[in-house]
Amino acid sequence: MHRRFFLQAASAGLLASMGGTRLAFATTPGDKRFVFIFLRGGLDGLHALAPVGDPRYAQLRPNLALEASQTVSLDGYFGLHPALSGLAPLFEANEMAFIPAASTRYRNRSHFDGQNMLENGSGRPFGARDGWLNRAILGLNEGDRRLGLALGPSVPLVLRGSADIQTYAHSPLPEVDDDFLARLGNLYRNDPVFAQAFRAAQGAADPAMAGMIDGPLANQDFAVSARVAAEYLVRDDGPRIAVMEMQGWDTHIGQLGRLNRLLSGLSQGITDLRAGLGDAWQNTVVVVASEFGRTAAENGNYGTDHGTGGLAMVAGGAVSGGQIAGDWPGLSARSLFEGRDVAALNDCESIFKAVLIGHLGLDEGYVERVVFPDSQTSGPMHGLIRT
């Protein structure tokens, strides 16, 4: 762990020392920027943006529900998780919008299929070998331009394809996410020797929560990636589209502490990105999305299971923010999808189309034919991008 963090710090220092170096990035027509943040594992939208005004919320989640007084009230009905309070000023400045009940058209709750469908953009799992954002870059390019930037140890599917992109990985070590650590701790929680050593290594404060990790492994990779993305995107000759990822959102077990930490890291990353972009923030859109949401009701392990409707977040100076966008189905028994999930009324494809067409200026016909084929029923979400 110490070696990993040392390498991260060293790489961040190396980036800073390159401040006078002109990298071989092509420029795109205009100065519009787009950042996609992919939360892998299934973000619990009801925890990040709590519908505290719905009495069913507390009934469905007797142990996990947030009190209204614990949240940052946005409209009297929805309250922002306290770990995301750093984003409240963006909402108040009309630079951030939240879209509950958001998902792709996928409904079968498999991480592998759900993530693949979100990234390939074909409307079905494994329906294409390249990613929708790479196809979008092809439509924006004039000649051999490298507009995309992938931050992480590998290029995510959403950016794979014929268009050349830039890559940046600040650590050669593989990431061990919180999901794996939680399962490892739970597996050996009854082994007194291992459990004690594991608690000590992770900094768990409550022995009763052994295996339900609330330790310091908190996506340092993401924090560094946010700063790196800003450094690259702000350059006149830099890329204009970046993709970042956060792991660990599959919160079947002990999600309270884990989401506190993850949401705090996400909030800090977005605010760091805003600070690093400076004036370029006014021409930027950031979209945060996950492959699906989680069950409306909590499970027996102080967590939630794979669901459907989740939460998307959209931030940036080019965003028409200060709103809870899209449709909201509520939490009544009859409104839940298959009696268990938030009904997904807002397609992620609609959000992405609004950005590609309304912000980046990509031809709508190209988006419908090439970027998101077979998605004509999901038009661009209106009122999301400043005009």
Contacts in CASP RR format, 6 or more apart in sequence:
PFRMAT RR
TARGET T0000
AUTHOR 0000-0000-0000
METHOD contacts of the structure
MODEL  1
MHRRFFLQAASAGLLASMGGTRLAFATTPGDKRFVFIFLRGGLDGLHALA
PVGDPRYAQLRPNLALEASQTVSLDGYFGLHPALSGLAPLFEANEMAFIP
AASTRYRNRSHFDGQNMLENGSGRPFGARDGWLNRAILGLNEGDRRLGLA
LGPSVPLVLRGSADIQTYAHSPLPEVDDDFLARLGNLYRNDPVFAQAFRA
AQGAADPAMAGMIDGPLANQDFAVSARVAAEYLVRDDGPRIAVMEMQGWD
THIGQLGRLNRLLSGLSQGITDLRAGLGDAWQNTVVVVASEFGRTAAENG
NYGTDHGTGGLAMVAGGAVSGGQIAGDWPGLSARSLFEGRDVAALNDCES
IFKAVLIGHLGLDEGYVERVVFPDSQTSGPMHGLIRT
1 217 0 8 1.000
3 173 0 8 1.000
4 171 0 8 1.000
4 173 0 8 1.000
5 220 0 8 1.000
7 170 0 8 1.000
7 171 0 8 1.000
7 172 0 8 1.000
7 173 0 8 1.000
8 170 0 8 1.000
8 171 0 8 1.000
8 220 0 8 1.000
8 221 0 8 1.000
8 224 0 8 1.000
11 170 0 8 1.000
11 171 0 8 1.000
11 224 0 8 1.000
12 170 0 8 1.000
12 224 0 8 1.000
12 227 0 8 1.000
12 228 0 8 1.000
15 170 0 8 1.000
15 228 0 8 1.000
15 231 0 8 1.000
22 237 0 8 1.000
23 232 0 8 1.000
23 235 0 8 1.000
23 237 0 8 1.000
23 238 0 8 1.000
24 237 0 8 1.000
25 146 0 8 1.000
25 166 0 8 1.000
25 232 0 8 1.000
25 235 0 8 1.000
25 237 0 8 1.000
25 238 0 8 1.000
25 239 0 8 1.000
26 144 0 8 1.000
26 145 0 8 1.000
26 146 0 8 1.000
26 147 0 8 1.000
26 237 0 8 1.000
26 238 0 8 1.000
27 145 0 8 1.000
27 236 0 8 1.000
27 237 0 8 1.000
27 238 0 8 1.000
27 240 0 8 1.000
28 140 0 8 1.000
28 145 0 8 1.000
28 147 0 8 1.000
28 240 0 8 1.000
29 140 0 8 1.000
29 142 0 8 1.000
31 240 0 8 1.000
31 280 0 8 1.000
31 283 0 8 1.000
32 240 0 8 1.000
32 283 0 8 1.000
32 284 0 8 1.000
32 285 0 8 1.000
32 318 0 8 1.000
32 359 0 8 1.000
32 360 0 8 1.000
32 361 0 8 1.000
33 233 0 8 1.000
33 240 0 8 1.000
33 241 0 8 1.000
33 242 0 8 1.000
33 277 0 8 1.000
33 280 0 8 1.000
33 283 0 8 1.000
33 284 0 8 1.000
33 285 0 8 1.000
34 240 0 8 1.000
34 241 0 8 1.000
34 242 0 8 1.000
34 284 0 8 1.000
34 285 0 8 1.000
34 286 0 8 1.000
34 287 0 8 1.000
34 355 0 8 1.000
34 359 0 8 1.000
34 360 0 8 1.000
35 229 0 8 1.000
35 233 0 8 1.000
35 241 0 8 1.000
35 242 0 8 1.000
35 243 0 8 1.000
35 244 0 8 1.000
35 273 0 8 1.000
35 284 0 8 1.000
35 285 0 8 1.000
35 286 0 8 1.000
35 287 0 8 1.000
36 133 0 8 1.000
36 158 0 8 1.000
36 241 0 8 1.000
36 242 0 8 1.000
36 243 0 8 1.000
36 244 0 8 1.000
36 286 0 8 1.000
36 287 0 8 1.000
36 289 0 8 1.000
37 243 0 8 1.000
37 244 0 8 1.000
37 245 0 8 1.000
37 246 0 8 1.000
37 266 0 8 1.000
37 270 0 8 1.000
37 286 0 8 1.000
37 287 0 8 1.000
37 288 0 8 1.000
37 289 0 8 1.000
38 118 0 8 1.000
38 119 0 8 1.000
38 156 0 8 1.000
38 158 0 8 1.000
38 243 0 8 1.000
38 244 0 8 1.000
38 245 0 8 1.000
38 246 0 8 1.000
38 289 0 8 1.000
38 290 0 8 1.000
39 245 0 8 1.000
39 246 0 8 1.000
39 249 0 8 1.000
39 266 0 8 1.000
39 288 0 8 1.000
39 289 0 8 1.000
39 290 0 8 1.000
40 111 0 8 1.000
40 115 0 8 1.000
40 245 0 8 1.000
40 246 0 8 1.000
40 247 0 8 1.000
40 248 0 8 1.000
40 249 0 8 1.000
40 290 0 8 1.000
40 291 0 8 1.000
41 111 0 8 1.000
41 115 0 8 1.000
41 179 0 8 1.000
41 247 0 8 1.000
41 248 0 8 1.000
41 249 0 8 1.000
41 250 0 8 1.000
41 290 0 8 1.000
41 291 0 8 1.000
42 111 0 8 1.000
42 249 0 8 1.000
42 250 0 8 1.000
42 290 0 8 1.000
42 291 0 8 1.000
42 292 0 8 1.000
42 293 0 8 1.000
42 294 0 8 1.000
42 306 0 8 1.000
42 307 0 8 1.000
42 310 0 8 1.000
43 249 0 8 1.000
43 290 0 8 1.000
43 293 0 8 1.000
43 294 0 8 1.000
43 310 0 8 1.000
43 311 0 8 1.000
44 249 0 8 1.000
44 251 0 8 1.000
44 255 0 8 1.000
44 259 0 8 1.000
44 293 0 8 1.000
44 294 0 8 1.000
44 304 0 8 1.000
44 310 0 8 1.000
45 100 0 8 1.000
45 293 0 8 1.000
45 294 0 8 1.000
45 309 0 8 1.000
45 310 0 8 1.000
45 311 0 8 1.000
45 342 0 8 1.000
46 57 0 8 1.000
46 61 0 8 1.000
46 294 0 8 1.000
46 296 0 8 1.000
46 342 0 8 1.000
47 64 0 8 1.000
47 66 0 8 1.000
47 81 0 8 1.000
47 255 0 8 1.000
47 259 0 8 1.000
47 304 0 8 1.000
48 80 0 8 1.000
48 81 0 8 1.000
48 84 0 8 1.000
48 259 0 8 1.000
48 263 0 8 1.000
48 311 0 8 1.000
49 74 0 8 1.000
49 78 0 8 1.000
49 79 0 8 1.000
49 80 0 8 1.000
49 81 0 8 1.000
49 98 0 8 1.000
49 100 0 8 1.000
49 311 0 8 1.000
49 324 0 8 1.000
50 57 0 8 1.000
50 65 0 8 1.000
50 66 0 8 1.000
50 71 0 8 1.000
50 78 0 8 1.000
50 79 0 8 1.000
50 80 0 8 1.000
50 81 0 8 1.000
51 57 0 8 1.000
51 77 0 8 1.000
51 78 0 8 1.000
51 79 0 8 1.000
51 100 0 8 1.000
51 328 0 8 1.000
51 330 0 8 1.000
51 331 0 8 1.000
52 66 0 8 1.000
52 67 0 8 1.000
52 68 0 8 1.000
52 71 0 8 1.000
52 73 0 8 1.000
52 76 0 8 1.000
52 77 0 8 1.000
52 78 0 8 1.000
52 79 0 8 1.000
53 68 0 8 1.000
53 76 0 8 1.000
53 77 0 8 1.000
53 78 0 8 1.000
54 77 0 8 1.000
54 330 0 8 1.000
54 331 0 8 1.000
56 330 0 8 1.000
56 331 0 8 1.000
56 332 0 8 1.000
56 333 0 8 1.000
57 65 0 8 1.000
57 331 0 8 1.000
58 65 0 8 1.000
60 296 0 8 1.000
60 297 0 8 1.000
60 298 0 8 1.000
60 331 0 8 1.000
61 297 0 8 1.000
61 298 0 8 1.000
62 298 0 8 1.000
63 298 0 8 1.000
63 302 0 8 1.000
64 255 0 8 1.000
64 256 0 8 1.000
64 298 0 8 1.000
64 302 0 8 1.000
64 303 0 8 1.000
64 304 0 8 1.000
66 79 0 8 1.000
66 81 0 8 1.000
68 79 0 8 1.000
70 82 0 8 1.000
71 79 0 8 1.000
71 80 0 8 1.000
71 81 0 8 1.000
71 82 0 8 1.000
72 79 0 8 1.000
72 80 0 8 1.000
72 82 0 8 1.000
72 84 0 8 1.000
72 85 0 8 1.000
72 88 0 8 1.000
73 79 0 8 1.000
73 80 0 8 1.000
74 80 0 8 1.000
74 88 0 8 1.000
74 91 0 8 1.000
74 98 0 8 1.000
74 322 0 8 1.000
74 324 0 8 1.000
75 324 0 8 1.000
77 324 0 8 1.000
78 98 0 8 1.000
78 100 0 8 1.000
78 324 0 8 1.000
80 87 0 8 1.000
80 88 0 8 1.000
80 91 0 8 1.000
80 98 0 8 1.000
81 259 0 8 1.000
81 263 0 8 1.000
83 259 0 8 1.000
83 260 0 8 1.000
83 261 0 8 1.000
83 263 0 8 1.000
83 264 0 8 1.000
83 265 0 8 1.000
83 267 0 8 1.000
84 263 0 8 1.000
84 264 0 8 1.000
84 266 0 8 1.000
84 267 0 8 1.000
85 267 0 8 1.000
86 267 0 8 1.000
86 271 0 8 1.000
87 96 0 8 1.000
87 267 0 8 1.000
87 270 0 8 1.000
87 271 0 8 1.000
87 313 0 8 1.000
87 315 0 8 1.000
90 96 0 8 1.000
90 270 0 8 1.000
90 271 0 8 1.000
90 274 0 8 1.000
90 315 0 8 1.000
90 316 0 8 1.000
91 97 0 8 1.000
91 98 0 8 1.000
91 321 0 8 1.000
91 322 0 8 1.000
92 322 0 8 1.000
94 319 0 8 1.000
94 320 0 8 1.000
94 321 0 8 1.000
94 322 0 8 1.000
95 315 0 8 1.000
95 316 0 8 1.000
95 317 0 8 1.000
95 319 0 8 1.000
95 321 0 8 1.000
95 322 0 8 1.000
96 313 0 8 1.000
96 314 0 8 1.000
96 315 0 8 1.000
96 316 0 8 1.000
96 319 0 8 1.000
96 321 0 8 1.000
96 322 0 8 1.000
97 313 0 8 1.000
97 314 0 8 1.000
97 315 0 8 1.000
97 319 0 8 1.000
97 320 0 8 1.000
97 321 0 8 1.000
97 322 0 8 1.000
97 323 0 8 1.000
97 324 0 8 1.000
97 325 0 8 1.000
97 384 0 8 1.000
98 311 0 8 1.000
98 312 0 8 1.000
98 313 0 8 1.000
98 314 0 8 1.000
98 323 0 8 1.000
98 324 0 8 1.000
98 325 0 8 1.000
99 311 0 8 1.000
99 312 0 8 1.000
99 313 0 8 1.000
99 314 0 8 1.000
99 324 0 8 1.000
99 325 0 8 1.000
99 326 0 8 1.000
99 346 0 8 1.000
99 351 0 8 1.000
99 381 0 8 1.000
100 309 0 8 1.000
100 310 0 8 1.000
100 311 0 8 1.000
100 324 0 8 1.000
100 326 0 8 1.000
100 328 0 8 1.000
100 342 0 8 1.000
100 346 0 8 1.000
101 309 0 8 1.000
101 310 0 8 1.000
101 326 0 8 1.000
101 327 0 8 1.000
101 328 0 8 1.000
101 329 0 8 1.000
101 342 0 8 1.000
101 343 0 8 1.000
101 344 0 8 1.000
101 345 0 8 1.000
101 346 0 8 1.000
102 289 0 8 1.000
102 309 0 8 1.000
102 310 0 8 1.000
102 311 0 8 1.000
102 312 0 8 1.000
102 344 0 8 1.000
102 346 0 8 1.000
102 347 0 8 1.000
102 348 0 8 1.000
102 351 0 8 1.000
103 291 0 8 1.000
103 292 0 8 1.000
103 293 0 8 1.000
103 308 0 8 1.000
103 309 0 8 1.000
103 310 0 8 1.000
103 344 0 8 1.000
103 346 0 8 1.000
103 347 0 8 1.000
103 348 0 8 1.000
104 114 0 8 1.000
104 117 0 8 1.000
104 118 0 8 1.000
104 123 0 8 1.000
104 291 0 8 1.000
104 292 0 8 1.000
104 347 0 8 1.000
104 348 0 8 1.000
104 349 0 8 1.000
105 117 0 8 1.000
105 123 0 8 1.000
105 347 0 8 1.000
105 349 0 8 1.000
105 375 0 8 1.000
105 378 0 8 1.000
106 113 0 8 1.000
106 114 0 8 1.000
106 117 0 8 1.000
106 118 0 8 1.000
106 123 0 8 1.000
106 125 0 8 1.000
106 291 0 8 1.000
106 292 0 8 1.000
107 308 0 8 1.000
107 337 0 8 1.000
107 344 0 8 1.000
108 114 0 8 1.000
109 292 0 8 1.000
109 306 0 8 1.000
109 307 0 8 1.000
109 308 0 8 1.000
110 125 0 8 1.000
110 306 0 8 1.000
111 250 0 8 1.000
111 291 0 8 1.000
111 306 0 8 1.000
112 125 0 8 1.000
113 125 0 8 1.000
113 126 0 8 1.000
114 125 0 8 1.000
114 291 0 8 1.000
114 292 0 8 1.000
115 157 0 8 1.000
115 291 0 8 1.000
116 125 0 8 1.000
116 126 0 8 1.000
116 157 0 8 1.000
117 123 0 8 1.000
117 124 0 8 1.000
117 125 0 8 1.000
117 127 0 8 1.000
117 291 0 8 1.000
118 158 0 8 1.000
118 289 0 8 1.000
118 291 0 8 1.000
118 348 0 8 1.000
119 131 0 8 1.000
119 132 0 8 1.000
119 156 0 8 1.000
119 157 0 8 1.000
119 158 0 8 1.000
120 126 0 8 1.000
120 127 0 8 1.000
120 128 0 8 1.000
120 129 0 8 1.000
120 130 0 8 1.000
120 131 0 8 1.000
120 132 0 8 1.000
120 157 0 8 1.000
120 158 0 8 1.000
121 128 0 8 1.000
121 131 0 8 1.000
121 132 0 8 1.000
121 349 0 8 1.000
121 371 0 8 1.000
121 372 0 8 1.000
121 373 0 8 1.000
121 375 0 8 1.000
122 128 0 8 1.000
122 373 0 8 1.000
122 374 0 8 1.000
123 349 0 8 1.000
123 372 0 8 1.000
123 373 0 8 1.000
123 374 0 8 1.000
123 375 0 8 1.000
129 160 0 8 1.000
129 161 0 8 1.000
130 157 0 8 1.000
130 160 0 8 1.000
130 161 0 8 1.000
130 162 0 8 1.000
131 157 0 8 1.000
131 158 0 8 1.000
131 159 0 8 1.000
131 160 0 8 1.000
131 161 0 8 1.000
132 158 0 8 1.000
132 352 0 8 1.000
132 371 0 8 1.000
132 372 0 8 1.000
133 158 0 8 1.000
133 159 0 8 1.000
133 241 0 8 1.000
133 243 0 8 1.000
134 158 0 8 1.000
134 159 0 8 1.000
134 160 0 8 1.000
134 161 0 8 1.000
134 162 0 8 1.000
134 163 0 8 1.000
134 165 0 8 1.000
135 161 0 8 1.000
135 163 0 8 1.000
135 370 0 8 1.000
135 371 0 8 1.000
136 241 0 8 1.000
136 356 0 8 1.000
136 360 0 8 1.000
136 362 0 8 1.000
136 367 0 8 1.000
136 371 0 8 1.000
137 147 0 8 1.000
137 148 0 8 1.000
137 163 0 8 1.000
137 165 0 8 1.000
137 241 0 8 1.000
138 162 0 8 1.000
138 163 0 8 1.000
138 370 0 8 1.000
139 362 0 8 1.000
139 363 0 8 1.000
139 366 0 8 1.000
139 370 0 8 1.000
140 147 0 8 1.000
140 360 0 8 1.000
140 362 0 8 1.000
141 147 0 8 1.000
141 163 0 8 1.000
144 164 0 8 1.000
146 163 0 8 1.000
146 164 0 8 1.000
146 165 0 8 1.000
146 166 0 8 1.000
146 239 0 8 1.000
147 163 0 8 1.000
147 165 0 8 1.000
147 239 0 8 1.000
147 240 0 8 1.000
147 241 0 8 1.000
148 159 0 8 1.000
148 163 0 8 1.000
148 165 0 8 1.000
148 166 0 8 1.000
148 239 0 8 1.000
148 240 0 8 1.000
148 241 0 8 1.000
148 242 0 8 1.000
148 243 0 8 1.000
149 165 0 8 1.000
149 166 0 8 1.000
149 167 0 8 1.000
149 168 0 8 1.000
149 229 0 8 1.000
149 232 0 8 1.000
149 233 0 8 1.000
149 239 0 8 1.000
149 241 0 8 1.000
149 242 0 8 1.000
149 243 0 8 1.000
150 156 0 8 1.000
150 159 0 8 1.000
150 165 0 8 1.000
150 166 0 8 1.000
150 167 0 8 1.000
150 168 0 8 1.000
150 242 0 8 1.000
150 243 0 8 1.000
151 167 0 8 1.000
151 168 0 8 1.000
151 169 0 8 1.000
151 225 0 8 1.000
151 228 0 8 1.000
151 229 0 8 1.000
151 242 0 8 1.000
151 243 0 8 1.000
151 244 0 8 1.000
151 245 0 8 1.000
152 167 0 8 1.000
152 168 0 8 1.000
152 169 0 8 1.000
152 170 0 8 1.000
152 221 0 8 1.000
152 225 0 8 1.000
152 244 0 8 1.000
152 245 0 8 1.000
153 169 0 8 1.000
153 171 0 8 1.000
153 172 0 8 1.000
153 174 0 8 1.000
153 175 0 8 1.000
154 169 0 8 1.000
155 165 0 8 1.000
155 167 0 8 1.000
156 243 0 8 1.000
156 245 0 8 1.000
158 243 0 8 1.000
159 165 0 8 1.000
159 243 0 8 1.000
165 239 0 8 1.000
166 232 0 8 1.000
166 239 0 8 1.000
168 225 0 8 1.000
168 228 0 8 1.000
168 232 0 8 1.000
170 221 0 8 1.000
170 224 0 8 1.000
170 225 0 8 1.000
170 228 0 8 1.000
171 221 0 8 1.000
175 221 0 8 1.000
175 247 0 8 1.000
176 217 0 8 1.000
177 247 0 8 1.000
177 248 0 8 1.000
178 213 0 8 1.000
178 217 0 8 1.000
178 247 0 8 1.000
178 248 0 8 1.000
178 258 0 8 1.000
178 261 0 8 1.000
178 262 0 8 1.000
179 247 0 8 1.000
179 248 0 8 1.000
179 250 0 8 1.000
181 202 0 8 1.000
181 213 0 8 1.000
181 217 0 8 1.000
182 211 0 8 1.000
182 212 0 8 1.000
182 213 0 8 1.000
182 253 0 8 1.000
182 254 0 8 1.000
182 258 0 8 1.000
183 253 0 8 1.000
184 198 0 8 1.000
184 211 0 8 1.000
185 195 0 8 1.000
185 198 0 8 1.000
185 210 0 8 1.000
185 211 0 8 1.000
185 213 0 8 1.000
186 211 0 8 1.000
186 212 0 8 1.000
186 253 0 8 1.000
188 194 0 8 1.000
188 195 0 8 1.000
188 198 0 8 1.000
188 211 0 8 1.000
189 195 0 8 1.000
189 210 0 8 1.000
189 211 0 8 1.000
195 210 0 8 1.000
195 211 0 8 1.000
198 204 0 8 1.000
198 210 0 8 1.000
198 211 0 8 1.000
199 207 0 8 1.000
199 210 0 8 1.000
202 213 0 8 1.000
202 214 0 8 1.000
202 215 0 8 1.000
202 216 0 8 1.000
202 217 0 8 1.000
203 215 0 8 1.000
203 216 0 8 1.000
204 210 0 8 1.000
204 211 0 8 1.000
204 213 0 8 1.000
204 214 0 8 1.000
204 215 0 8 1.000
205 214 0 8 1.000
206 214 0 8 1.000
209 254 0 8 1.000
211 253 0 8 1.000
212 253 0 8 1.000
212 254 0 8 1.000
212 258 0 8 1.000
212 301 0 8 1.000
212 302 0 8 1.000
213 258 0 8 1.000
214 257 0 8 1.000
214 258 0 8 1.000
214 260 0 8 1.000
214 261 0 8 1.000
215 261 0 8 1.000
218 261 0 8 1.000
218 262 0 8 1.000
218 264 0 8 1.000
218 265 0 8 1.000
219 246 0 8 1.000
219 247 0 8 1.000
219 262 0 8 1.000
219 265 0 8 1.000
222 244 0 8 1.000
222 245 0 8 1.000
222 246 0 8 1.000
222 265 0 8 1.000
222 266 0 8 1.000
222 269 0 8 1.000
223 265 0 8 1.000
223 268 0 8 1.000
223 269 0 8 1.000
223 272 0 8 1.000
225 244 0 8 1.000
226 244 0 8 1.000
226 268 0 8 1.000
226 269 0 8 1.000
226 270 0 8 1.000
226 272 0 8 1.000
226 273 0 8 1.000
227 272 0 8 1.000
227 273 0 8 1.000
227 276 0 8 1.000
229 242 0 8 1.000
229 244 0 8 1.000
229 273 0 8 1.000
230 272 0 8 1.000
230 273 0 8 1.000
230 275 0 8 1.000
230 276 0 8 1.000
230 277 0 8 1.000
231 276 0 8 1.000
232 238 0 8 1.000
232 239 0 8 1.000
232 242 0 8 1.000
233 239 0 8 1.000
233 240 0 8 1.000
233 242 0 8 1.000
233 277 0 8 1.000
233 280 0 8 1.000
233 284 0 8 1.000
234 276 0 8 1.000
234 277 0 8 1.000
234 278 0 8 1.000
234 280 0 8 1.000
246 262 0 8 1.000
246 265 0 8 1.000
246 266 0 8 1.000
248 258 0 8 1.000
248 262 0 8 1.000
249 262 0 8 1.000
249 290 0 8 1.000
251 258 0 8 1.000
251 259 0 8 1.000
251 294 0 8 1.000
251 303 0 8 1.000
251 304 0 8 1.000
252 299 0 8 1.000
252 301 0 8 1.000
252 303 0 8 1.000
252 304 0 8 1.000
252 305 0 8 1.000
253 301 0 8 1.000
253 302 0 8 1.000
253 303 0 8 1.000
254 301 0 8 1.000
254 302 0 8 1.000
254 303 0 8 1.000
255 302 0 8 1.000
255 303 0 8 1.000
255 304 0 8 1.000
256 302 0 8 1.000
266 288 0 8 1.000
270 286 0 8 1.000
270 288 0 8 1.000
270 315 0 8 1.000
273 286 0 8 1.000
274 281 0 8 1.000
274 315 0 8 1.000
274 316 0 8 1.000
277 284 0 8 1.000
281 316 0 8 1.000
281 317 0 8 1.000
282 317 0 8 1.000
282 318 0 8 1.000
283 317 0 8 1.000
283 318 0 8 1.000
284 316 0 8 1.000
284 317 0 8 1.000
284 318 0 8 1.000
285 314 0 8 1.000
285 315 0 8 1.000
285 316 0 8 1.000
285 317 0 8 1.000
285 318 0 8 1.000
285 319 0 8 1.000
285 355 0 8 1.000
285 359 0 8 1.000
285 385 0 8 1.000
286 313 0 8 1.000
286 314 0 8 1.000
286 315 0 8 1.000
286 316 0 8 1.000
287 312 0 8 1.000
287 313 0 8 1.000
287 314 0 8 1.000
287 351 0 8 1.000
287 352 0 8 1.000
287 355 0 8 1.000
288 312 0 8 1.000
288 313 0 8 1.000
288 314 0 8 1.000
288 315 0 8 1.000
289 312 0 8 1.000
289 313 0 8 1.000
289 348 0 8 1.000
289 351 0 8 1.000
290 310 0 8 1.000
290 311 0 8 1.000
292 306 0 8 1.000
292 307 0 8 1.000
292 308 0 8 1.000
292 309 0 8 1.000
292 310 0 8 1.000
292 344 0 8 1.000
293 306 0 8 1.000
293 307 0 8 1.000
293 308 0 8 1.000
293 309 0 8 1.000
293 310 0 8 1.000
293 311 0 8 1.000
293 341 0 8 1.000
293 342 0 8 1.000
294 304 0 8 1.000
294 305 0 8 1.000
294 306 0 8 1.000
294 307 0 8 1.000
294 310 0 8 1.000
294 341 0 8 1.000
295 304 0 8 1.000
295 305 0 8 1.000
295 306 0 8 1.000
295 307 0 8 1.000
295 340 0 8 1.000
295 341 0 8 1.000
296 331 0 8 1.000
296 336 0 8 1.000
296 340 0 8 1.000
296 341 0 8 1.000
296 342 0 8 1.000
297 304 0 8 1.000
297 340 0 8 1.000
298 304 0 8 1.000
299 305 0 8 1.000
307 340 0 8 1.000
307 341 0 8 1.000
307 342 0 8 1.000
308 337 0 8 1.000
308 338 0 8 1.000
308 341 0 8 1.000
308 342 0 8 1.000
308 343 0 8 1.000
308 344 0 8 1.000
309 337 0 8 1.000
309 341 0 8 1.000
309 342 0 8 1.000
309 343 0 8 1.000
309 344 0 8 1.000
310 342 0 8 1.000
310 344 0 8 1.000
312 346 0 8 1.000
312 348 0 8 1.000
312 351 0 8 1.000
314 321 0 8 1.000
314 325 0 8 1.000
314 351 0 8 1.000
314 355 0 8 1.000
314 384 0 8 1.000
317 386 0 8 1.000
318 359 0 8 1.000
318 385 0 8 1.000
318 386 0 8 1.000
319 384 0 8 1.000
319 385 0 8 1.000
319 386 0 8 1.000
320 383 0 8 1.000
320 384 0 8 1.000
320 385 0 8 1.000
320 386 0 8 1.000
320 387 0 8 1.000
325 346 0 8 1.000
325 381 0 8 1.000
325 383 0 8 1.000
325 384 0 8 1.000
326 345 0 8 1.000
326 346 0 8 1.000
326 381 0 8 1.000
327 345 0 8 1.000
327 346 0 8 1.000
328 345 0 8 1.000
329 335 0 8 1.000
329 342 0 8 1.000
329 343 0 8 1.000
329 345 0 8 1.000
330 342 0 8 1.000
330 343 0 8 1.000
331 342 0 8 1.000
333 339 0 8 1.000
335 343 0 8 1.000
336 342 0 8 1.000
336 343 0 8 1.000
337 343 0 8 1.000
337 344 0 8 1.000
346 381 0 8 1.000
347 375 0 8 1.000
347 378 0 8 1.000
349 372 0 8 1.000
349 375 0 8 1.000
349 378 0 8 1.000
349 379 0 8 1.000
350 378 0 8 1.000
350 379 0 8 1.000
350 380 0 8 1.000
350 381 0 8 1.000
351 381 0 8 1.000
351 384 0 8 1.000
352 372 0 8 1.000
353 367 0 8 1.000
353 371 0 8 1.000
353 372 0 8 1.000
353 375 0 8 1.000
353 378 0 8 1.000
353 379 0 8 1.000
353 380 0 8 1.000
353 381 0 8 1.000
354 380 0 8 1.000
354 381 0 8 1.000
354 382 0 8 1.000
354 383 0 8 1.000
354 384 0 8 1.000
354 385 0 8 1.000
355 384 0 8 1.000
355 385 0 8 1.000
356 362 0 8 1.000
356 367 0 8 1.000
356 371 0 8 1.000
357 363 0 8 1.000
357 364 0 8 1.000
357 367 0 8 1.000
357 380 0 8 1.000
358 380 0 8 1.000
358 385 0 8 1.000
358 387 0 8 1.000
359 385 0 8 1.000
362 371 0 8 1.000
364 380 0 8 1.000
368 375 0 8 1.000
368 376 0 8 1.000
372 378 0 8 1.000
END
